[in-house]
Amino acid sequence: MPNAPEACDLLIDGGLVLTLDTADRIIADGAVAITADRVVAVEAAATARVRFAPRARIDACRRLVMPGLVNTHNHTPLVITRGMVEDMNFAPMYTPRVPQGYRIGAEEAYLLSRLGAWDLLRTGSTTVVDYYRHGDSCARAMAESGLRAFVGGRIHDIDLAAVAKGEYRYDPAIGEATLRENVDLIARWHGHDGGRVRGFLAPHAPDTCSRELLREVAKVADRSGPPVHTHLAQSPDEVAQVRRRDGRRPSEVLDEVGLLGPHVVAGHCICLDPDEIARVGAARLSVAHVPIGNASSGMMAPIKALQEAGALITLATDTKSHDLFEAMRTALAINRVQGGGRDINARAALRWATANGAAALGLAGVVGALAAGMKADVILLDADAPNLRPIIDGFSIIVHSGVGANVRSVIVDGRVLLDDGRPTRFDADEVIAAAQDVATRLWAESGWSPVLARTGA
Ligand SMILES: [Zn+2]
Protein backbone atom coordinates (compact mmCIF):
# COMPACT_ATOMS: atom_id res chain seq x y z
CA MET A 1 0.00 0.00 0.00
CA PRO A 2 1.38 3.45 -0.84
CA ASN A 3 2.37 5.70 2.07
CA ALA A 4 -0.05 8.45 3.03
CA PRO A 5 0.99 11.81 1.56
CA GLU A 6 3.06 14.12 3.76
CA ALA A 7 1.51 17.40 4.80
CA CYS A 8 3.23 20.58 3.60
CA ASP A 9 2.15 24.21 3.73
CA LEU A 10 2.72 25.19 0.12
CA LEU A 11 3.50 23.37 -3.10
CA ILE A 12 4.83 25.38 -6.02
CA ASP A 13 3.82 23.00 -8.68
CA GLY A 14 4.84 22.47 -12.27
CA GLY A 15 7.39 25.15 -13.18
CA LEU A 16 10.79 25.20 -14.79
CA VAL A 17 12.83 25.09 -11.58
CA LEU A 18 16.33 26.56 -11.58
CA THR A 19 17.74 25.46 -8.25
CA LEU A 20 21.05 27.37 -8.58
CA ASP A 21 22.34 24.72 -6.16
CA THR A 22 25.93 23.46 -6.25
CA ALA A 23 25.02 20.94 -8.96
CA ASP A 24 23.09 23.58 -10.96
CA ARG A 25 20.10 21.26 -11.12
CA ILE A 26 17.35 22.32 -13.52
CA ILE A 27 14.03 20.50 -13.29
CA ALA A 28 11.87 21.07 -16.37
CA ASP A 29 8.57 20.13 -14.74
CA GLY A 30 9.54 20.65 -11.14
CA ALA A 31 8.02 21.45 -7.77
CA VAL A 32 9.11 23.13 -4.57
CA ALA A 33 7.47 21.99 -1.35
CA ILE A 34 7.51 24.34 1.62
CA THR A 35 6.61 23.92 5.27
CA ALA A 36 6.77 26.90 7.61
CA ASP A 37 9.83 28.95 6.58
CA ARG A 38 11.76 26.08 4.94
CA VAL A 39 11.95 24.25 1.64
CA VAL A 40 11.29 20.57 2.33
CA ALA A 41 11.74 19.22 -1.21
CA VAL A 42 12.76 20.28 -4.71
CA GLU A 43 11.91 17.53 -7.13
CA ALA A 44 9.91 16.49 -10.20
CA ALA A 45 6.33 17.71 -10.01
CA ALA A 46 5.01 14.23 -10.81
CA THR A 47 6.72 12.85 -7.68
CA ALA A 48 5.84 15.81 -5.47
CA ARG A 49 2.13 15.60 -6.33
CA VAL A 50 2.04 12.05 -5.02
CA ARG A 51 4.32 12.65 -2.06
CA PHE A 52 2.71 15.79 -0.63
CA ALA A 53 -0.73 16.89 0.52
CA PRO A 54 -0.23 20.68 0.46
CA ARG A 55 -2.41 23.11 2.38
CA ALA A 56 -1.97 25.62 -0.47
CA ARG A 57 -0.72 25.32 -4.02
CA ILE A 58 0.70 27.73 -6.60
CA ASP A 59 0.27 26.59 -10.17
CA ALA A 60 3.67 27.31 -11.71
CA CYS A 61 3.19 25.59 -15.05
CA ARG A 62 3.90 28.82 -16.97
CA ARG A 63 6.51 30.02 -14.53
CA LEU A 64 10.24 29.94 -14.08
CA VAL A 65 10.99 29.19 -10.44
CA MET A 66 14.26 30.26 -8.82
CA PRO A 67 15.72 31.39 -5.51
CA GLY A 68 15.11 35.00 -4.51
CA LEU A 69 17.93 37.44 -5.22
CA VAL A 70 20.30 38.90 -2.64
CA ASN A 71 20.83 42.64 -2.95
CA THR A 72 23.74 43.66 -0.72
CA HIS A 73 23.80 47.48 -0.68
CA ASN A 74 20.87 49.89 -0.63
CA HIS A 75 19.71 53.12 0.96
CA THR A 76 15.98 53.05 0.30
CA PRO A 77 15.15 56.63 1.48
CA LEU A 78 17.41 57.82 -1.33
CA VAL A 79 14.85 56.66 -3.89
CA ILE A 80 14.00 60.36 -3.59
CA THR A 81 17.11 61.15 -5.66
CA ARG A 82 16.46 58.61 -8.42
CA GLY A 83 16.16 60.00 -11.89
CA MET A 84 17.64 63.31 -10.74
CA VAL A 85 21.07 62.94 -9.16
CA GLU A 86 22.39 60.70 -11.95
CA ASP A 87 22.71 63.72 -14.24
CA MET A 88 24.29 65.87 -11.52
CA ASN A 89 27.05 64.09 -9.60
CA PHE A 90 28.29 60.70 -8.35
CA ALA A 91 26.44 60.48 -5.02
CA PRO A 92 23.66 62.47 -3.35
CA MET A 93 25.66 63.15 -0.19
CA TYR A 94 28.30 65.09 -2.08
CA THR A 95 25.84 67.05 -4.23
CA PRO A 96 24.32 70.42 -3.30
CA ARG A 97 20.59 71.16 -3.85
CA VAL A 98 19.57 67.52 -3.47
CA PRO A 99 17.00 66.66 -0.77
CA GLN A 100 18.87 64.03 1.24
CA GLY A 101 20.42 63.36 4.61
CA TYR A 102 19.53 65.92 7.27
CA ARG A 103 16.75 67.33 5.04
CA ILE A 104 14.76 64.07 5.28
CA GLY A 105 12.84 63.54 8.53
CA ALA A 106 12.20 60.14 10.15
CA GLU A 107 8.62 59.80 8.91
CA GLU A 108 9.62 60.96 5.42
CA ALA A 109 12.46 58.41 5.38
CA TYR A 110 9.95 55.71 6.35
CA LEU A 111 7.54 56.66 3.54
CA LEU A 112 10.38 56.69 1.00
CA SER A 113 11.78 53.43 2.35
CA ARG A 114 8.39 51.76 1.81
CA LEU A 115 8.63 52.67 -1.88
CA GLY A 116 12.13 51.20 -2.01
CA ALA A 117 10.93 48.02 -0.31
CA TRP A 118 8.06 47.71 -2.81
CA ASP A 119 10.50 48.12 -5.72
CA LEU A 120 12.90 45.55 -4.23
CA LEU A 121 10.08 43.06 -3.70
CA ARG A 122 8.48 43.58 -7.09
CA THR A 123 11.79 42.95 -8.88
CA GLY A 124 12.69 39.77 -7.02
CA SER A 125 15.18 40.79 -4.32
CA THR A 126 14.24 38.74 -1.26
CA THR A 127 17.28 39.42 0.94
CA VAL A 128 18.29 43.05 1.10
CA VAL A 129 20.76 45.26 2.89
CA ASP A 130 19.40 48.69 3.73
CA TYR A 131 21.01 51.50 5.66
CA TYR A 132 20.78 55.20 5.95
CA ARG A 133 20.20 58.03 8.37
CA HIS A 134 16.97 57.20 10.27
CA GLY A 135 17.86 53.51 10.34
CA ASP A 136 14.70 52.87 12.34
CA SER A 137 12.62 54.13 9.43
CA CYS A 138 14.32 51.68 7.06
CA ALA A 139 13.98 48.87 9.59
CA ARG A 140 10.29 49.56 10.09
CA ALA A 141 9.59 49.61 6.35
CA MET A 142 11.60 46.42 5.81
CA ALA A 143 9.94 44.66 8.74
CA GLU A 144 6.49 45.52 7.35
CA SER A 145 7.41 44.50 3.80
CA GLY A 146 8.19 40.89 4.74
CA LEU A 147 11.60 41.00 3.04
CA ARG A 148 14.63 39.37 4.66
CA ALA A 149 16.51 42.47 5.64
CA PHE A 150 19.80 43.56 7.13
CA VAL A 151 19.49 47.08 8.54
CA GLY A 152 22.00 49.60 9.78
CA GLY A 153 22.36 53.30 10.46
CA ARG A 154 24.89 55.76 9.14
CA ILE A 155 27.97 56.27 11.26
CA HIS A 156 30.17 59.28 10.48
CA ASP A 157 31.89 62.11 12.31
CA ILE A 158 32.02 64.51 9.43
CA ASP A 159 29.74 67.52 9.26
CA LEU A 160 27.49 66.46 6.38
CA ALA A 161 26.15 69.93 5.66
CA ALA A 162 29.75 70.98 4.92
CA VAL A 163 30.75 67.97 2.79
CA ALA A 164 28.15 68.78 0.12
CA LYS A 165 30.17 71.98 -0.36
CA GLY A 166 33.42 70.01 -0.52
CA GLU A 167 34.59 70.83 3.04
CA TYR A 168 35.72 68.09 5.42
CA ARG A 169 35.20 68.95 9.12
CA TYR A 170 35.32 66.16 11.72
CA ASP A 171 33.46 66.38 15.03
CA PRO A 172 33.90 63.55 17.59
CA ALA A 173 30.47 64.33 19.09
CA ILE A 174 28.79 63.49 15.76
CA GLY A 175 30.78 60.24 15.62
CA GLU A 176 29.79 59.26 19.13
CA ALA A 177 26.10 60.02 18.50
CA THR A 178 25.86 58.20 15.15
CA LEU A 179 27.71 55.13 16.49
CA ARG A 180 25.40 55.01 19.51
CA GLU A 181 22.34 55.33 17.27
CA ASN A 182 23.52 52.37 15.16
CA VAL A 183 24.23 50.23 18.25
CA ASP A 184 20.77 51.08 19.63
CA LEU A 185 19.20 50.24 16.27
CA ILE A 186 20.80 46.79 16.35
CA ALA A 187 19.52 46.26 19.90
CA ARG A 188 15.98 47.15 18.80
CA TRP A 189 15.79 45.25 15.53
CA HIS A 190 18.28 42.38 15.45
CA GLY A 191 16.35 39.10 15.45
CA HIS A 192 12.96 40.67 14.71
CA ASP A 193 10.35 38.23 13.32
CA GLY A 194 12.28 35.04 13.93
CA GLY A 195 15.56 36.53 12.67
CA ARG A 196 14.17 37.80 9.38
CA VAL A 197 15.46 41.30 10.25
CA ARG A 198 19.07 41.62 11.41
CA GLY A 199 21.28 44.54 12.30
CA PHE A 200 24.78 45.59 11.31
CA LEU A 201 27.22 48.46 11.87
CA ALA A 202 27.48 50.94 9.02
CA PRO A 203 30.42 53.34 9.10
CA HIS A 204 29.67 55.45 6.03
CA ALA A 205 33.08 55.64 4.31
CA PRO A 206 36.80 56.14 5.00
CA ASP A 207 36.57 59.85 4.16
CA THR A 208 33.40 60.61 6.16
CA CYS A 209 34.70 58.70 9.22
CA SER A 210 37.98 59.66 10.89
CA ARG A 211 40.50 56.91 11.58
CA GLU A 212 39.67 57.17 15.31
CA LEU A 213 35.96 56.62 14.65
CA LEU A 214 36.66 53.66 12.35
CA ARG A 215 38.80 52.16 15.12
CA GLU A 216 35.89 52.56 17.57
CA VAL A 217 33.54 50.81 15.12
CA ALA A 218 36.02 47.94 14.73
CA LYS A 219 36.16 47.58 18.54
CA VAL A 220 32.35 47.39 18.80
CA ALA A 221 32.27 44.86 15.94
CA ASP A 222 34.95 42.77 17.72
CA ARG A 223 33.17 42.93 21.05
CA SER A 224 29.59 42.20 20.02
CA GLY A 225 30.03 40.61 16.62
CA PRO A 226 27.71 42.44 14.21
CA PRO A 227 28.87 42.46 10.60
CA VAL A 228 30.01 45.75 9.08
CA HIS A 229 28.91 47.51 5.89
CA THR A 230 30.70 50.49 4.44
CA HIS A 231 31.57 52.31 1.24
CA LEU A 232 35.12 51.95 -0.06
CA ALA A 233 36.99 53.75 -2.82
CA GLN A 234 33.79 55.24 -4.14
CA SER A 235 35.40 58.24 -5.82
CA PRO A 236 38.73 59.98 -6.49
CA ASP A 237 37.57 62.64 -3.97
CA GLU A 238 37.40 60.03 -1.20
CA VAL A 239 40.90 58.75 -2.04
CA ALA A 240 42.30 62.30 -2.15
CA GLN A 241 40.74 63.26 1.19
CA VAL A 242 41.95 60.12 3.01
CA ARG A 243 45.47 60.58 1.59
CA ARG A 244 45.46 64.22 2.65
CA ARG A 245 44.24 63.33 6.11
CA ASP A 246 46.10 60.09 6.89
CA GLY A 247 48.79 59.84 4.21
CA ARG A 248 47.32 56.50 3.17
CA ARG A 249 44.79 55.11 0.73
CA PRO A 250 41.27 54.20 1.98
CA SER A 251 41.75 50.41 1.99
CA GLU A 252 44.99 50.80 3.95
CA VAL A 253 43.14 52.77 6.60
CA LEU A 254 40.41 50.13 6.84
CA ASP A 255 43.08 47.43 7.11
CA GLU A 256 44.97 49.30 9.80
CA VAL A 257 41.90 49.73 12.02
CA GLY A 258 40.70 46.12 11.55
CA LEU A 259 37.87 46.71 9.11
CA LEU A 260 39.18 44.79 6.13
CA GLY A 261 38.02 41.18 6.31
CA PRO A 262 35.31 38.67 5.48
CA HIS A 263 32.99 40.23 8.11
CA VAL A 264 32.92 43.46 6.09
CA VAL A 265 30.83 44.19 2.99
CA ALA A 266 32.18 47.19 1.10
CA GLY A 267 30.12 49.00 -1.51
CA HIS A 268 31.59 50.16 -4.82
CA CYS A 269 35.38 49.44 -4.53
CA ILE A 270 36.10 51.50 -7.64
CA CYS A 271 39.26 53.57 -7.12
CA LEU A 272 41.67 50.84 -5.99
CA ASP A 273 45.28 50.64 -7.18
CA PRO A 274 46.86 47.21 -7.91
CA ASP A 275 48.32 46.94 -4.38
CA GLU A 276 44.91 47.64 -2.89
CA ILE A 277 43.23 45.05 -5.11
CA ALA A 278 45.72 42.48 -3.78
CA ARG A 279 45.15 43.66 -0.19
CA VAL A 280 41.35 43.57 -0.49
CA GLY A 281 41.50 40.12 -2.11
CA ALA A 282 43.86 38.70 0.51
CA ALA A 283 41.53 40.00 3.23
CA ARG A 284 38.63 38.09 1.59
CA LEU A 285 36.55 41.26 1.69
CA SER A 286 33.00 41.04 0.34
CA VAL A 287 32.44 43.58 -2.41
CA ALA A 288 28.96 44.98 -3.08
CA HIS A 289 29.32 45.63 -6.79
CA VAL A 290 27.02 48.44 -7.96
CA PRO A 291 27.55 48.33 -11.72
CA ILE A 292 24.75 50.71 -12.73
CA GLY A 293 25.39 53.29 -10.02
CA ASN A 294 29.10 53.30 -10.78
CA ALA A 295 28.61 53.49 -14.55
CA SER A 296 26.07 56.29 -14.29
CA SER A 297 28.85 58.25 -12.58
CA GLY A 298 31.25 57.32 -15.39
CA MET A 299 33.16 54.81 -13.24
CA MET A 300 33.85 51.06 -13.28
CA ALA A 301 35.06 48.83 -10.47
CA PRO A 302 37.89 46.35 -11.24
CA ILE A 303 35.60 43.42 -10.46
CA LYS A 304 37.37 40.66 -12.35
CA ALA A 305 40.72 41.58 -10.78
CA LEU A 306 39.10 41.74 -7.33
CA GLN A 307 37.50 38.32 -7.79
CA GLU A 308 40.77 36.81 -9.00
CA ALA A 309 42.57 38.34 -6.02
CA GLY A 310 40.17 36.56 -3.64
CA ALA A 311 37.38 39.06 -2.90
CA LEU A 312 33.81 37.76 -2.77
CA ILE A 313 31.73 39.57 -5.40
CA THR A 314 28.09 40.31 -4.67
CA LEU A 315 25.61 42.54 -6.50
CA ALA A 316 23.61 45.57 -5.45
CA THR A 317 21.45 48.34 -6.84
CA ASP A 318 22.20 51.08 -4.28
CA THR A 319 20.05 54.15 -4.94
CA LYS A 320 19.07 53.27 -8.53
CA SER A 321 16.25 51.11 -9.89
CA HIS A 322 16.22 48.08 -7.60
CA ASP A 323 16.08 45.69 -10.57
CA LEU A 324 18.93 43.26 -9.91
CA PHE A 325 18.36 41.63 -13.31
CA GLU A 326 19.50 44.89 -14.91
CA ALA A 327 22.45 44.93 -12.54
CA MET A 328 23.52 41.38 -13.51
CA ARG A 329 23.41 42.22 -17.21
CA THR A 330 25.20 45.53 -16.76
CA ALA A 331 27.91 43.90 -14.63
CA LEU A 332 28.67 41.46 -17.44
CA ALA A 333 28.66 44.20 -20.07
CA ILE A 334 31.01 46.39 -18.04
CA ASN A 335 33.40 43.52 -17.41
CA ARG A 336 33.59 42.96 -21.17
CA VAL A 337 34.11 46.66 -21.88
CA GLN A 338 37.01 46.40 -19.43
CA GLY A 339 38.44 43.51 -21.48
CA GLY A 340 37.39 40.91 -18.90
CA GLY A 341 36.15 38.44 -21.52
CA ARG A 342 33.44 35.82 -21.37
CA ASP A 343 34.62 33.53 -18.59
CA ILE A 344 32.53 35.70 -16.28
CA ASN A 345 29.19 34.67 -17.79
CA ALA A 346 25.47 34.60 -17.02
CA ARG A 347 25.86 31.80 -14.49
CA ALA A 348 28.60 33.76 -12.72
CA ALA A 349 26.39 36.85 -12.51
CA LEU A 350 23.56 34.73 -11.08
CA ARG A 351 26.00 33.38 -8.49
CA TRP A 352 26.96 36.94 -7.49
CA ALA A 353 23.26 37.78 -7.08
CA THR A 354 22.42 34.68 -5.04
CA ALA A 355 24.96 32.38 -3.31
CA ASN A 356 27.74 34.97 -3.06
CA GLY A 357 25.41 37.56 -1.59
CA ALA A 358 24.19 34.96 0.89
CA ALA A 359 27.76 34.06 1.88
CA ALA A 360 28.70 37.73 2.35
CA LEU A 361 25.78 38.15 4.75
CA GLY A 362 26.55 35.00 6.73
CA LEU A 363 23.68 33.08 5.09
CA ALA A 364 25.65 30.54 3.03
CA GLY A 365 23.52 27.42 2.64
CA VAL A 366 20.53 29.28 4.11
CA VAL A 367 19.38 31.39 1.15
CA GLY A 368 20.59 31.82 -2.44
CA ALA A 369 19.58 28.39 -3.81
CA LEU A 370 16.60 26.06 -3.76
CA ALA A 371 17.30 22.92 -1.74
CA ALA A 372 15.66 20.98 1.06
CA GLY A 373 16.45 22.56 4.42
CA MET A 374 17.11 26.04 3.07
CA LYS A 375 14.89 29.05 3.76
CA ALA A 376 11.83 29.23 1.52
CA ASP A 377 12.79 32.41 -0.38
CA VAL A 378 11.50 31.81 -3.90
CA ILE A 379 10.60 33.92 -6.91
CA LEU A 380 8.44 33.00 -9.89
CA LEU A 381 8.99 34.64 -13.27
CA ASP A 382 6.55 34.74 -16.18
CA ALA A 383 8.04 32.12 -18.52
CA ASP A 384 5.75 33.33 -21.32
CA ALA A 385 7.07 36.89 -21.29
CA PRO A 386 8.39 37.54 -24.81
CA ASN A 387 11.73 38.80 -23.48
CA LEU A 388 12.26 35.47 -21.66
CA ARG A 389 11.97 33.31 -24.78
CA PRO A 390 13.52 31.22 -26.15
CA ILE A 391 14.68 29.35 -23.08
CA ILE A 392 17.56 27.02 -23.96
CA ASP A 393 20.15 26.65 -21.18
CA GLY A 394 17.93 28.18 -18.49
CA PHE A 395 20.46 30.69 -17.12
CA SER A 396 21.50 33.00 -19.92
CA ILE A 397 18.09 34.31 -20.95
CA ILE A 398 17.39 35.46 -17.39
CA VAL A 399 20.59 37.45 -17.16
CA HIS A 400 20.92 38.73 -20.71
CA SER A 401 17.24 39.49 -21.33
CA GLY A 402 15.32 39.28 -18.04
CA VAL A 403 13.87 42.23 -16.16
CA GLY A 404 12.49 42.62 -12.67
CA ALA A 405 9.01 43.16 -14.11
CA ASN A 406 9.05 39.49 -15.15
CA VAL A 407 8.74 38.55 -11.48
CA ARG A 408 5.13 37.56 -10.76
CA SER A 409 5.31 35.99 -7.30
CA VAL A 410 7.68 36.29 -4.35
CA ILE A 411 7.88 34.11 -1.28
CA VAL A 412 10.06 34.88 1.76
CA ASP A 413 10.22 32.62 4.82
CA GLY A 414 7.45 30.59 3.19
CA ARG A 415 5.07 33.59 3.11
CA VAL A 416 3.67 34.82 -0.19
CA LEU A 417 4.54 38.55 -0.37
CA LEU A 418 3.79 39.08 -4.06
CA ASP A 419 0.90 37.06 -5.45
CA ASP A 420 0.80 37.10 -9.24
CA GLY A 421 1.91 40.74 -9.31
CA ARG A 422 -0.05 41.98 -6.28
CA PRO A 423 1.61 42.75 -2.94
CA THR A 424 -0.15 40.94 -0.11
CA ARG A 425 1.01 43.09 2.81
CA PHE A 426 0.34 46.67 1.74
CA ASP A 427 -1.58 48.85 -0.68
CA ALA A 428 0.87 49.65 -3.50
CA ASP A 429 -1.08 52.73 -4.66
CA GLU A 430 -0.96 54.22 -1.17
CA VAL A 431 2.78 53.50 -0.84
CA ILE A 432 3.52 55.20 -4.17
CA ALA A 433 1.31 58.22 -3.50
CA ALA A 434 2.82 58.84 -0.05
CA ALA A 435 6.40 58.63 -1.38
CA GLN A 436 5.53 60.91 -4.30
CA ASP A 437 4.09 63.50 -1.87
CA VAL A 438 7.29 63.46 0.19
CA ALA A 439 9.48 63.78 -2.89
CA THR A 440 7.39 66.53 -4.45
CA ARG A 441 7.55 68.56 -1.24
CA LEU A 442 11.27 68.06 -0.50
CA TRP A 443 12.43 68.72 -4.08
CA ALA A 444 10.28 71.87 -4.10
CA GLU A 445 11.92 72.98 -0.83
CA SER A 446 15.31 72.44 -2.51
CA GLY A 447 14.38 74.91 -5.24
CA TRP A 448 13.03 72.53 -7.88
CA SER A 449 9.61 72.74 -9.41
CA PRO A 450 8.40 69.11 -9.60
CA VAL A 451 6.41 68.46 -12.75
CA LEU A 452 3.58 66.67 -10.94
CA ALA A 453 3.14 69.67 -8.64
CA ARG A 454 2.83 71.87 -11.73
CA THR A 455 0.30 69.62 -13.46
CA GLY A 456 -1.60 68.89 -10.26
CA ALA A 457 -1.40 65.08 -10.83
ZN1 LIG B 1 25.83 53.36 -0.90
Boltz pocket constraint, residues with backbone or C-beta under 6 A from the ligand:
constraints:
  - pocket:
      binder: B
      contacts: [[A, 73], [A, 74], [A, 75], [A, 231], [A, 267], [A, 318]]
      max_distance: 6.0
